[in-house]
Amino acid sequence: MDRGMKVTVLGMGTMGSAIAANLCRAGFTTTVWDRTPARTAPLEALGASVAARPDDAVANAHIVITMLSDANAVLSVLDQQKTLDAFSPDAVWLQMGTIGLRGTDRLIALTAARRPDVAFVDAPVAGSRQPAEKGELLILASGPPRLEDALQPVLDTIGRRTIWLGEAGRGTRLKLVLNSWLAFLMEGLAETMTLADELGIAHDELLDALEAGPLAAPAAIAKLHKIDAHDYEHEFALAWALKDVDLALASAANPSPALAAIAEQWRRAVAEGYGPLDVSAARLALGRRDGRTRIA
């Protein structure tokens, strides 16, 4: 496979549209589809072909990337709408959305039963809007080892690094672990900043102390600056972060009590209207809403 291969992207949300745009700019023959046709217009301007139906989109594609909201959405498009049946023989299905372990296992079984000639690669991505737009995602790939070299040109266009993890499903497992780490980091930052405010510690003092020692996590520091700027435009929406935490909890035989507590706190935050904001809006949900929030 090379840049002459045909790639289809199903799902033009924040991540899917960024992936498709990078493929177009890199010279891949790219076809896109979304339930909301207006989302495909910017990709058409970059040279992508726009399909009216998902089965039309996948016809003749060497690689089909799905970046849809959840497992039910993927099953609706690929199974119920019979899109999987329209795949070309020996095509590769690159499933890149975060849909949880149960959803991934269902897709593996579906592919084996209905299209054993199609190679299923479980490859969720770690990263938010800006890394996606820059082609700097971390790709957690798992699937047939014979495809590693063949898929690399596409994966290198999408991400800064690909980690291959073995059989399909292991990529999702690692993604759930990373999402749990992110949840602890973001809620920990929110609660730490709340405590600093209550104790009269200025945020620049907190930042100086963090950067002077071994505790500074780059992602948390970036979110600290975002919170200080009262900028909650979403890079990774709180509602989507909650979805991923729930997927992690559902996948564990012994769910983490702390992670479950974060899920309940974020569920309240989403119910209060913070869901469309960045995950850093977990800080707002803890109080001291000063009216200076900027979301656009």
C-alpha positions as MATLAB code, in Angstrom:
seq = 'MDRGMKVTVLGMGTMGSAIAANLCRAGFTTTVWDRTPARTAPLEALGASVAARPDDAVANAHIVITMLSDANAVLSVLDQQKTLDAFSPDAVWLQMGTIGLRGTDRLIALTAARRPDVAFVDAPVAGSRQPAEKGELLILASGPPRLEDALQPVLDTIGRRTIWLGEAGRGTRLKLVLNSWLAFLMEGLAETMTLADELGIAHDELLDALEAGPLAAPAAIAKLHKIDAHDYEHEFALAWALKDVDLALASAANPSPALAAIAEQWRRAVAEGYGPLDVSAARLALGRRDGRTRIA';
ca = [
       0.000    0.000    0.000;
       1.116    3.545   -0.713;
      -0.397    6.945   -1.352;
      -2.228    5.484   -4.336;
      -4.479    3.557   -1.964;
      -8.094    4.640   -1.530;
      -9.098    5.584    2.004;
     -12.628    6.172    3.273;
     -13.426    7.952    6.538;
     -16.865    7.471    8.090;
     -17.718   10.144   10.657;
     -16.851   13.823   10.284;
     -16.803   14.900   13.900;
     -13.828   16.699   15.412;
     -11.458   13.750   15.059;
     -12.774   12.218   11.850;
     -12.719   15.496    9.944;
      -9.147   16.207   11.087;
      -8.037   12.720   10.038;
      -9.681   13.066    6.632;
      -8.185   16.529    6.095;
      -4.666   15.252    6.801;
      -5.153   12.336    4.416;
      -6.285   14.728    1.678;
      -3.319   17.018    2.224;
      -0.957   14.034    2.106;
      -2.273   13.049   -1.310;
      -4.365    9.992   -0.461;
      -7.479    9.364   -2.532;
     -10.018   10.094    0.188;
     -13.767    9.583    0.399;
     -15.833   10.874    3.329;
     -19.314   10.336    4.702;
     -21.296   11.697    7.629;
     -24.922   11.536    8.742;
     -24.913   15.353    8.604;
     -23.956   16.278    5.014;
     -22.909   19.831    5.959;
     -19.951   18.425    7.877;
     -18.410   17.066    4.691;
     -18.231   20.407    2.843;
     -14.796   21.461    4.213;
     -13.380   18.086    3.173;
     -14.782   18.378   -0.319;
     -12.969   21.715   -0.577;
      -9.725   19.856    0.234;
     -10.314   17.357   -2.558;
     -12.178   14.553   -0.828;
     -15.007   12.771   -2.601;
     -18.266   13.000   -0.663;
     -20.547    9.975   -0.590;
     -24.267   10.284    0.053;
     -24.441    6.810    1.614;
     -21.972    4.877    3.753;
     -22.136    1.793    1.510;
     -21.210    3.961   -1.470;
     -18.365    5.466    0.544;
     -16.692    2.129    1.274;
     -17.061    0.634   -2.200;
     -13.600    0.167   -3.734;
     -11.785    1.499   -0.646;
      -8.562   -0.214    0.385;
      -8.907    1.137    3.936;
     -12.079    2.162    5.766;
     -11.641    4.284    8.889;
     -14.547    4.539   11.317;
     -14.526    7.476   13.719;
     -18.074    7.441   15.042;
     -19.452    8.460   18.415;
     -19.956    5.091   20.113;
     -20.436    1.370   19.550;
     -24.130    1.729   18.760;
     -23.366    4.261   16.031;
     -20.734    1.973   14.490;
     -23.063   -1.021   14.583;
     -25.897    1.035   13.116;
     -23.805    2.089   10.125;
     -21.722   -1.038    9.553;
     -24.185   -3.770   10.531;
     -27.771   -2.532   10.403;
     -27.209   -0.448    7.263;
     -25.235   -3.345    5.718;
     -22.204   -1.150    5.027;
     -19.825   -3.955    5.999;
     -21.303   -6.031    3.186;
     -20.213   -3.347    0.701;
     -16.515   -3.506    1.640;
     -14.139   -4.510   -1.124;
     -12.609   -7.980   -0.828;
      -9.465   -7.905    1.339;
     -10.154   -4.363    2.553;
      -8.872   -3.187    5.947;
     -11.286   -1.856    8.543;
      -9.404    0.593   10.771;
     -11.687    1.220   13.767;
     -10.315    4.354   15.443;
     -13.106    5.626   17.680;
     -13.232    4.895   21.407;
     -16.159    2.498   21.758;
     -15.194    0.336   24.724;
     -14.204   -3.278   25.115;
     -17.650   -4.824   24.669;
     -18.300   -2.798   21.531;
     -14.925   -3.717   20.081;
     -15.463   -7.407   20.786;
     -18.832   -7.216   19.004;
     -17.187   -5.708   15.932;
     -14.452   -8.350   15.909;
     -17.104  -11.077   16.020;
     -19.229   -9.344   13.378;
     -16.306   -9.108   10.980;
     -15.297  -12.728   11.509;
     -18.856  -13.937   10.902;
     -19.856  -11.746    7.972;
     -16.647  -10.679    6.240;
     -13.718  -12.918    7.163;
     -11.884  -11.552    4.126;
     -11.826   -8.075    5.728;
      -8.974   -7.385    8.159;
     -10.210   -5.719   11.357;
      -7.724   -3.412   13.083;
      -8.628   -1.965   16.474;
      -6.768    1.349   16.582;
      -8.219    3.971   18.948;
      -6.328    7.225   19.167;
      -5.101    9.253   22.126;
      -5.167   13.002   21.690;
      -7.539   15.923   21.372;
      -8.519   18.372   18.629;
      -5.180   20.132   18.126;
      -3.049   16.967   17.885;
      -5.629   15.540   15.478;
      -5.462   18.623   13.272;
      -1.647   18.509   13.297;
      -1.474   14.783   12.565;
       0.125   14.160   15.965;
      -2.211   11.609   17.511;
      -0.946    8.569   19.392;
      -2.383    5.472   17.701;
      -2.905    2.322   19.768;
      -3.129   -0.313   17.061;
      -3.944   -3.991   17.389;
      -4.683   -6.489   14.671;
      -2.971   -8.725   12.099;
       0.821   -8.204   12.300;
       1.115   -8.580    8.507;
      -0.576   -5.175    8.121;
       1.846   -3.126   10.217;
       4.139   -2.060    7.379;
       1.338   -1.724    4.842;
      -0.705    0.620    7.041;
       2.201    2.754    8.196;
       1.915    5.459    5.476;
      -1.671    6.161    6.537;
      -0.919    5.922   10.250;
       2.096    8.223    9.915;
      -0.160   10.805    8.270;
      -2.637   10.646   11.138;
      -0.323   10.327   14.110;
       3.102   11.049   15.502;
       3.533    7.473   16.734;
       1.825    4.112   16.413;
       2.146    1.485   19.128;
       1.307   -2.037   17.927;
      -0.063   -4.188   20.734;
      -0.893   -7.604   19.292;
      -4.304   -9.101   18.645;
      -7.304   -6.884   17.950;
      -8.857   -5.537   21.144;
      -5.630   -4.743   22.955;
      -5.591   -1.227   21.531;
      -8.945   -0.533   23.156;
      -7.754   -2.011   26.437;
      -4.790    0.359   26.588;
      -6.989    3.298   25.535;
      -9.336    2.655   28.462;
      -6.347    2.631   30.822;
      -5.051    5.918   29.374;
      -8.500    7.498   29.616;
      -8.638    6.555   33.278;
      -5.268    8.240   33.811;
      -6.622   11.350   32.074;
      -9.713   11.380   34.298;
      -7.627   11.210   37.471;
      -5.356   13.952   36.132;
      -8.179   16.329   35.152;
     -10.306   15.901   38.265;
      -7.172   16.061   40.407;
      -6.230   19.352   38.750;
      -9.735   20.757   39.240;
      -9.838   19.825   42.910;
      -6.262   20.977   43.536;
      -7.011   24.394   42.035;
     -10.160   24.624   44.146;
      -8.163   23.868   47.293;
      -5.506   26.422   46.295;
      -8.210   29.070   45.933;
      -9.673   28.197   49.320;
      -6.260   28.366   51.000;
      -5.252   31.614   49.325;
      -2.548   30.138   47.091;
      -2.283   32.027   43.807;
      -2.263   29.961   40.642;
       1.128   31.328   39.610;
       2.520   30.170   42.955;
       1.052   26.716   42.390;
       2.485   26.653   38.887;
       5.962   27.726   40.064;
       5.999   24.989   42.685;
       4.832   22.325   40.245;
       7.391   23.262   37.611;
      10.180   23.359   40.207;
       9.635   19.726   41.148;
       8.838   16.343   39.629;
       5.033   16.655   39.759;
       4.401   18.774   36.654;
       2.465   16.794   34.042;
       2.466   18.702   30.716;
      -1.207   17.958   30.037;
      -2.251   19.235   33.455;
      -0.102   22.362   33.152;
      -1.675   23.130   29.774;
      -5.153   22.767   31.273;
      -4.161   24.952   34.241;
      -3.294   27.749   31.808;
      -6.571   27.155   29.958;
      -8.553   27.449   33.186;
      -6.690   30.620   34.174;
      -7.587   32.116   30.802;
     -11.260   31.244   31.455;
     -11.179   29.476   28.102;
     -13.302   26.350   28.038;
     -13.632   25.909   24.295;
     -13.499   22.173   23.930;
     -10.387   20.340   22.851;
     -11.851   17.211   24.415;
     -15.411   17.757   25.614;
     -16.337   16.870   29.191;
     -19.307   14.840   27.934;
     -17.007   12.688   25.799;
     -14.559   12.309   28.682;
     -17.426   11.054   30.840;
     -18.404    8.571   28.117;
     -14.867    7.203   28.113;
     -14.769    6.920   31.914;
     -18.044    4.989   31.823;
     -16.549    2.654   29.198;
     -13.547    2.014   31.432;
     -15.775    1.285   34.420;
     -17.938   -1.065   32.344;
     -14.865   -2.988   31.193;
     -13.411   -3.694   34.630;
     -14.313   -6.719   36.736;
     -13.513   -4.646   39.837;
     -14.207   -0.996   38.923;
     -12.078    1.626   40.649;
     -14.032    3.387   43.441;
     -12.156    6.622   42.759;
     -12.904    6.460   39.034;
     -16.567    5.767   39.811;
     -16.634    8.853   42.036;
     -15.189   10.956   39.204;
     -17.853    9.599   36.874;
     -20.615   10.667   39.263;
     -19.076   14.119   39.705;
     -18.780   14.584   35.946;
     -22.311   13.270   35.430;
     -23.562   16.075   37.662;
     -21.409   18.545   35.744;
     -22.860   17.405   32.423;
     -26.380   17.641   33.860;
     -25.602   21.231   34.863;
     -24.711   22.080   31.266;
     -20.915   21.757   31.222;
     -20.845   18.757   28.891;
     -20.074   20.647   25.641;
     -17.176   22.487   27.282;
     -13.619   21.237   27.556;
     -12.850   18.555   30.126;
     -11.113   21.298   32.123;
     -14.623   22.582   32.889;
     -14.553   20.007   35.678;
     -13.109   22.955   37.595;
     -16.249   25.030   36.988;
     -18.431   22.254   38.305;
     -16.706   22.571   41.681;
     -17.931   26.140   42.157;
     -16.675   29.716   42.024;
     -18.259   30.492   38.676;
     -17.015   33.990   38.046;
     -18.900   34.726   34.829;
     -15.749   35.150   32.729;
     -15.876   31.793   30.983;
     -14.977   32.008   27.304;
     -16.069   29.082   25.157;
     -15.489   30.458   21.662;
];
